[in-house]
Structures are given as C-alpha cells and as structure tokens.
C-alpha cells in the first residue's frame, strides 16, 4: 500500500470497503453482473464508434480492411495450436504469436461486423488452447530464460499471449455458451493467471516491464471473470510499477527503446482500468505520468522517428513499430495533442477502438501536422526525479536539426549500459557520433534465437563502447550491474533558453571509485553561423594518476587528422577485457601538439572535432569486431584519445558540422573546419575557462562553473 | 578519314569541296557570315522557345528561376579570376569551375531575359580570362596528372572550361564590341584551342572520354569563330571517338558510370553539329548510336537510378547527377521516348534550350511515367559488337525487381577492372552481391585531392575484389592493363524470352593463360515461387592443377553457414599481392560435405547461397581493410570458396532470396532457404548437368551446353 498517494488510497479504500462489505463472492458477482462485454480496451461505445467511423475516416477503414484480410487468411488456414517446442523465431513460437494476434483481431471483427465466422474462429481458438493448456509443463527451450513460459520459451511471451487472449474472450463472451465459458475460464484463464501469479511470482511482483505484461493479463482477466482478487493483486502491482519505473517527467527507467515496448501493457491496462474503475482516474495518477511518458518517448527519437539507442536498443526500431500504435492513440484520445497525429499518420494504422476512431477522425479532418517538432529537453531520471537524467540540446527543425544527447541518469535495470556521461550527436537525420546499441539480431532465429548475444554483455554494455571516458581501461562500476543499479549521476544544470548558447552539465562520482567525472556540453551558434558547434568540456579529478580513454564512435569516412598515425599491418585486440577485447587496434599515434583534429565526412557534410591534448596524449583508431567467434559485431569505427599518468585533467573539444558535399552537382564547399584551436585557459576544482577560436581570428571564452556556463566573444 | 562511313564521306566531301573552292579564309568568312549567335546548344529558336515556355512549363520555369538565383548571387559576389594554384576540391579549382558555370548560365540568361547585367557579367568574365590566360604556364599541381592543364591541374578540366566559355561567348557575341571580340578571340579562345590541340595533342587525338571534351571545345570554338580548320580537325576526331568508344548496341567501352560523364561532351557536340552542319545528320550516324547510348546507360542503373558500378565507379552516382541532364533532354528531344521523362522529372531540372523546353512541356502535359522500366538486356561490347558484353537478367518490376548482372566484355581502358565473368546481384533497390567500385573519394580534397587512391589499383581493380574466380591468387592478365586492353571474353548465349528461365552464358580463355573460364547464370522462377533464384554454374578447365578462389561480396549480416569456421583472434592479410594484401583473413574453414551454404540477411529479406564443394574445399571469411596506411578502404565482407589442386572443376550454386523480416510488426517468415542441395551430375568439356532440389522434395535438372541451357522438373 505504500505505493499509493493519498487520493488513490481514498479511492481504493472505497473499493476495498465494497469488497469487505459484500464479501468476496458477492462483490465478484456484483462486478460480473455489472460488467458488460466487451469492456477492456474495446468497449460497447467503442464498437459503436468504430462502426460509425468506418466509412468516414480512411485510416480507420484501412485498418479495418487490413485486419479483415489478415483474419480471413487465418480462418482459411485453419486453427493450429501446436505443442510448444521452438524458441523465438521458430515455428511454434511464431505460430502462437500469430494465433493470439489473429484471435484478438477476430474478436474485434465479430464485435464490429457481427459476422459469425469471426466469433466462431475466436471461440474455437480459445477452446483449443483450453484443451492444450492444462497439459503444458515448462517450455522445452525454457532453459534459456530466467523466467520460462509454458507456451513460449520465456514467460514474457506467455503474459502477452494472455493479454491478447483475454481480450479475445471478452469480445466473444456473450457469444459463448455457458458450458464453453466454464471450460475456457477454468481450463485456460484461471490456470494461466495461476501461472502468471504463482509460478511467475517473481516476475508478477517485479518492478520491471516484464511484470507489466503479467499484471496486465491478470488485471484484464480479473475484469472479465469478475474476480476481484485478481484485480486487487494486479492493481497493487500496477501502481507500484507506475510509481517506480517512471520519473516525474515521464522518463522511463530503461530508456526510450524499452518504453516503446513497455508502454504497451501500461497503456492497455490503464485503459482497461479507466473503463472498469473509472473513479480511480488512473490517467491523472502521478500528475498524468502515463500521458506524459509516450510524449517524452517520442521526443527521444531522431528526425526519422528512430528511438535514441540508449541501453540495449535495436537501432532499427522506430515509432512506426506496432507496439507504439496504441501508445499514440491512447494518449491522443485523452490529450488531443495534435503532434501525435503526425506519428499516427506515419504509422498508417489505428486501434479499432474509441481511441483509434478519434485519431482517424482528426486525421481525416486534416489536423495532422506535417512534422513532429522536437525540442531541447532535460528529462529527470528516478522515481523522484532526483537521479540525474538525460539532456537533449537541439538546434534547427525537422530534417535540418542537429541534436546532442547526454546521458547521466541511472543504470536502467538489466538493459542498462555502463555509459554515464556518454553522448551522441545527430545530424542529417542520423547519428553522427554513435552509440552501438544492443548486440542482438532481433527475431533472427539463427543468431541464438534472436536473443541478446554474448557480445552484448562483453561489448555493447561496456563503457568503452560509448562516447565517454573510460578510466584505467575498466568499465564503470567494474561492469557490475549489482553495484551500478542503485547509483546515478547528478544533473548540475540544463539551460536551453538561449537558442544561441544552450548548455547542460552533469557530474558523476559513482562510476569510478576515487574519480569524479564532470562533463559540460554546449550547443553554440556562434555569430551568424548557420549550424551550431558542440563544445564539450570533460573534467576528470582524482588524487591518483590514471589512464583516461575517450572514444568517439563516428559515422563516415575519416579524411584527415592532425596526428601522424601508423596503421598496423596485423590487427590485434586493443585489450583483454571490459570490451577492449572487441576493438581492433587499427592505427595509433602520439601527439606532440597542444591540440589536434579529426575530420570526417558523411553524405552531404563534413565534421571536425578539435580537441586539447597533453604531452602524454595518444590516439588509437579502432574498429569493432575483434574476439567475435560468431562474426556478430558490426565494423564500427572510433578514435580513442588517451591520456595517461594524469590525475586531474580537463579535455575541451569543439565539434563542428561544416561544408557541403554536393554529389549530383559534384562540388565541395567548406571541407575544412572554420575553427583553429581550443584550449583550457583556467582550470580549478569548481570552474573551467576554455577559449575557442576560428581561423579568421574570432575567439570566444567559455566559462563553466558548478552552477552555470556562459560564453562571450573576446575577439 | 578511315573512320567515315560512305554517307558521311559524301557529306564531308561536299564540305571540303566548299572549303577548297573558296579558300580557307573566304569559307571561314562565309560560315562566319552565315552563323548567327547563339547557335551551339542554345539557338535563336531555342531562345524563343524558352521565353515562350517559361510561364507554361513549371520545370522550365523552376530551372530558369534557379539559374537566375545562382547567377544573381555570382554577380553580387563579383568576378574573381584567380591565378591557378589548387588541385581538385581546392579554392582556385572550385572558383574556376564556378566561373565557367556561372558565365555559361549568364549567357543563357542574357539571351532569354535580355537583362543587360547578365551580358556584362559574361563579357567581363571573358575579358578577365583573356587578360590572365596568355600568362599561364602549366598548372602548379599539374605534376599529378598525365596531362596537366593551365587553369586546372588536369587538362580535362581546361577542356570542360572551354566548352562552357565558348558557349558563353556565343551567347554574348553580338553584345560584345568588335575590339572586345578581338581580345577575347585572340588572347583567349585561339590560345585555348592551341593548348587543346597542340599542347594536349595526345589527348585531343586520343580515343578516350577526355578527348571528347577537347574535341567539343575545339569544334564549338570553330563554329563560333567560323574557323573551318578547327571544325574539320575536331569533326574527324569526334567521329573516330563515336566509332570506337561505342558498341553497335550503344554500350560505352568504359561502362555506364563513365558514360554518365562521357556522354556530356558527346551530346553537346552532336547538338552543336546538328545545329551547324545539319546535313551531316549526326544523330542518325552509326544507326543512331548517340541516341541509343543514353538509353542503354539508364538501363544499367538500379531501381534508385544508381549506375551499376562496373570498373572505376563511385557508387553514389545516380541519374540525378547534373551531367546526365543534357543526355536525357537531348535524347528525348530527338526520340520522344517517354521513359526519359521519368528521369527528367527526378532530375528536377532541364536544359535551357529547345531540348529542355520539349521535356518540360511533355512533363507539364503529364506524359512522364511513374517509373522507369528496366528489362533483361544483353549489350554487346566492342566497336563491332563482337567483344563479349554485359548481360542483365531481371525479374519483377520497379522496387520489387531482382537483377543479376554478368560482365564479359573488354577491359575498358584505364578505368577497367580485371573482372571478367564477375557478377552482381540486386534486390531491395540495392546491391546484394556487390562490386567494390572505385577506391576514390571524389572531390574530397583531403583524400589526395579527390583523385583515385593507390588502393584503387592495388585493390579495386584486382580480380579478388570481384565476384569471379581468381586463379592461383593472381589477377587476370597478371594485372597488366597493356595485356588486358585488347583481350575480351566471348558471349555464348543470352536468352530472356522465357520469364521463368532466363539464362546467359559466356566464356573467357584470355584472362589466365592455359585456363578456360565458362560461366552460365540463370534466373529461375521455379514452380509458383514469387521470387526467382539465381543458378550459377562456373566451369574451369585447365591441364594443370590450380588454386581457384571464388569470392562473394555480400551485403548484410551473415547469420548461418554450413561450415564450421575458426574466427581468428588476430587478423592478418590473406596474401601479399593482387589485392589479397587488402583482405583480412577473419575466419577460415575446411568443408567435408558435398555442398555447403551461407545465409545472411539484409533489411527485409534473407539470402542463401548453396554451393557445391569438393574434399579440397576451404572457405575464407574476409574483410576489406588490410594494408591500408591511409585508412581509405570500406570494411566490406566476403566469403571466398577455395578449391585447390584441381585442374578441371565445376562449381554450381543456387542463390535464393527468401523470407521476410518485418521489423515494425516484429515477425520473421522463411528465415531458412527452401533449397536443400545442388550438385553437378554430369560434366564434360562442352556440357554440364546440374540438379537442384528443395527441402520439400522437388528437383530440377539444368542442362547446359555451349549453345543453350534448359531446365526441367524431374521430381
């Protein structure tokens, strides 16, 4: 109960009082009697709205037609409910996934069209599962999961199956005969709930996105079966999840890529709660965090709608993914935020429910804007919003927007990476300074069933796979998730009010014992420059000397650098552990100047990073792909700037997008950086002054302290 | 004169008779008197047509507005004609390029708009060049070119400059005062022609695309100055170029990438000839080869309009490049082939001339088709069409087209590669079995001035960089261009009449002494398969045992293979020369089965190659990038199937595109090949029988001989 706010507590007390007053059975019967079907996500009103909108709103009609076509094909194929055998991507896995999706859709079609064949298909599917389910033990491939399922190799998929199948049942409840209902409820749903609650107790009670699916399945089953014990158990856990997984800003603990998936059960469950326990006012809970979160998630995309690939993320995932459809529709339905219509239009499909009807209607009325506006934004991390966060500075609009993202929040549960104070830079609609993301080929069964590959742990998560300082060639927290899990960086400030000088600053004292890392990144539109530059001041403090490695994973072709490197004839791994074993040492160099530069180009533009160096600076040019027995890694490239035998050290860099590479008209402008130098001119514990100058003699002074950063032109 | 056909000879005789009869001076004066200005590409009629069409045809109007904007900006910047200093990409290089382009456009604007500022700008530019030109020696960066220029580092650019500047002069001829004309003609154009004809004699007389620019410049200058000696010299060379660089099918000796550039002077010169010596009927010459060639070139693009990257090719180049605009407009003007309108619409700009008006008009009338249709086609190589060729088999349309391309023509002059019988496969709008193309970063001045890099010769051109058999780890012709230059493969047959079984076969006995290479490739749409498979039968015959390496450069992620490989911890070059020094040996395997397979995926689809093996077969997984001191190579991946100590050997393979990877809806279908095995069941000098079978028990027999190939279902 500790998870409840006062208001919620009141509402639930009323609920529990009812339960206590009437006794469980009576109350359950009471709900059962009151509940009409369907009433989870699709409601009686929703059915009427869909029917009414089919001809009027093209997107709704198209979705309906597509759904009909899919289900008709499934009906033609006949129902097959195979004994579970294969892992992700394999035959039985894909078949059961197909089944729950087809059944859920058939239920909706029955409600909307009244065509009996859909009800028959849905009911027969339920009965076939009811016949099989009681005989199922643990899935034969369950050994690969920390929480095996029965129908699928991991219980997560079983929970998703339940969420779909209970909606199916809700849709055909009235169609089923009482004896069919008894079979379906007793042999299937009560047993499935038992599995979800008892066998998967750990997951059901876990503060984790997997738990959200279990909770969703149990809660929805409770609503349909009129079982208040299920509802109560699930509701308690649901609120605990909402309280702990989201920050007050709506930032989700595992980052945008996982929220894409995680919000699915949150959105559906909240909708079912809103439809069945409307007095809870669930969407207003925690200052409407469940409405904020999807908007925050969409802000954390690149201009093509791909999610910023924090943590374990498949970089191909974009907002067009099916799992994002309900998030967009549910939030639009309750906020009427028009920016969501742009996303819905790109998705090209809507929910067949009240939510989807509203979206399709608004799009038909021409309300969808041409683009989704992305802004500079700082998102606090942690349930109370005091565990650092993620900062995004942006300049320009739409296709012409440059973004820089810094991550300084919590570890992010088991999908987290050791990437405190790492950054990414976006331009030309893609990542220019890159994060590798997850090492995984999702759904490619030949690549270990589509699961995370071992290199995800040995490389993807490690600090050296990120654009942040690695101390002594080790990962943050010694690559221990247990240690990392309750640590976080701290936000110092974030200021995007001045479009010409936006700045964010964060500090971390937890990642490396005895070392404090303080990074300040500014997006600076100097004078009348069309494009901003990124100024990056990374200050490291320690009482002991260390090796500090700062990698930059760049996209494109390196065309010039200020260092004289030796390219190795044979390639060997750069190190033995903490991810270094996966980096080939391609070339290396010593630096004997005060600063050096790296210029590369990609598509239509050049990029130059000028960075301060010391007499001990070395540079390694690396390529990902060493120690890769199954040839799973992509050959990404980076340069690593190393400073060794230093204790306190501040590196200042300016990263400039410049010039134009015009391929059709075959000309090049501005292939060289406009900047000449950058240097740290004052450096103390709590402040740093940096000067940066252009080749045409202009110069600026950047003054950074713990509370603020400012810039002024000095020449 | 030997290059003339009878008909041409007649026409030119008339011309020469006139010259002889009236004496050179008189005749020249005669032409001069007859010639109105402008009359090269833009004519008086063209000016009227452009004026008339500006308001009516949006594409013409847009091109005009854009041109006006560009030139207005140039006028605002003022004229700068710097003393030549920089190589390609550098300041003076780009400035002079900008100048000739701006001047040429200003001339056109003057003609069309009658606004005096354009004439003044063009004239003043001419006068500034006239003031500078006589003082110029060889360009300071000329040492990097086999034929240095004066204004540019290579004379090629000087010739392009001349072609633009003489059109400029033609446009403002009437505007210039007689004394200005004298200065411009004597100090600039006569000297420039002298440079092009005398100093660059080798280039001017060369059968080569560079020569085409010199010839164009000299011929156009001849027309404008009324100098019949110039015209005669240039015409003779022009016809020699047309006779020798194009095959009767319009295939250009250097391949489609270079024709893109080479056709520019051909199209402009032929247009100027048509406007000034119309009785020559130049576009009908050699069975209209100058109208065929651009159409052939456009057939040799992928579905996104990128040129098949034969030989030295920059893979980014597409039909939207500026150099393709005039080719499309000129050919449309004279053929009214509507497919060209699709390309013109994608280019989004037209010539400001009669040609461009016709294109813009047709597009305004809605005549542009939605797509450009690509067909299966065999293009003969060699001036007489008997030197092998290029075969392209295609199945499906537009975005859903699969293509396989085999190259079995001539070497292709100094931009040729040692790639006889190499193939590429296209699907999903891109190359799936890839050709590396050229090692060059065009116009990136930091990469050796944008010139070809040394690795172009040591890797890009070498046989092992291509998807064809390498014998004894050496390149074809011992990588000697001199030897390769007059050798060619022979086409055996090409048959695309049966859409379900298209086949092409070619043989080469010149690439390796004592070794005959015979490759037959079929595109086979078995039974009711949606997608065809590629069947590849490569027969090698020799009296001596050799090492035969067959690389497959694949795009995507390898997900499974039938061989058990050891991935190397340290990467070393696979060999020492012939390109092997640039390949890292990533992993290797021995094969102990009769066939093996490789499955990879890219974007939405899987690909499996099943290939026959012998007890001596080894497999190497390689990555490009070894011995690369300037880090210029892309990390492309290949597997190389090696058979050693065999003399006669036939390898048969089936390459199947299969399955679907649906990312938004997160499902995978058909991740495994439908095929089970392939084997060579009969093998003699002149014929091979191959059987290929699917996992569901179907089997086909492919019978190949020197004259034909057939397939029949046997199970």
Interface residues (C-beta under 8 A of the other chain):
Chain A: X89 X94 X97 X98 X316 X317 X318 X320 X321 X322 X323 X441 X442 X443 X444 X445 X446 X447 X450 X557 X558 X559 X560 X567 X569 X570 X571 X572 X573 X584 X586 X587 X599 X601 X621 X623 X625 X626 X627 X628 X629 X630 X631 X632 X635 X661 X663 X664 X665 X666 X667 X668 X669 X671
Chain B: X89 X94 X97 X98 X316 X317 X318 X320 X321 X322 X323 X441 X442 X443 X444 X445 X446 X447 X450 X557 X558 X559 X560 X567 X569 X570 X571 X572 X573 X584 X586 X587 X599 X601 X621 X623 X625 X626 X627 X628 X629 X630 X631 X632 X635 X661 X663 X664 X665 X666 X667 X668 X669 X671
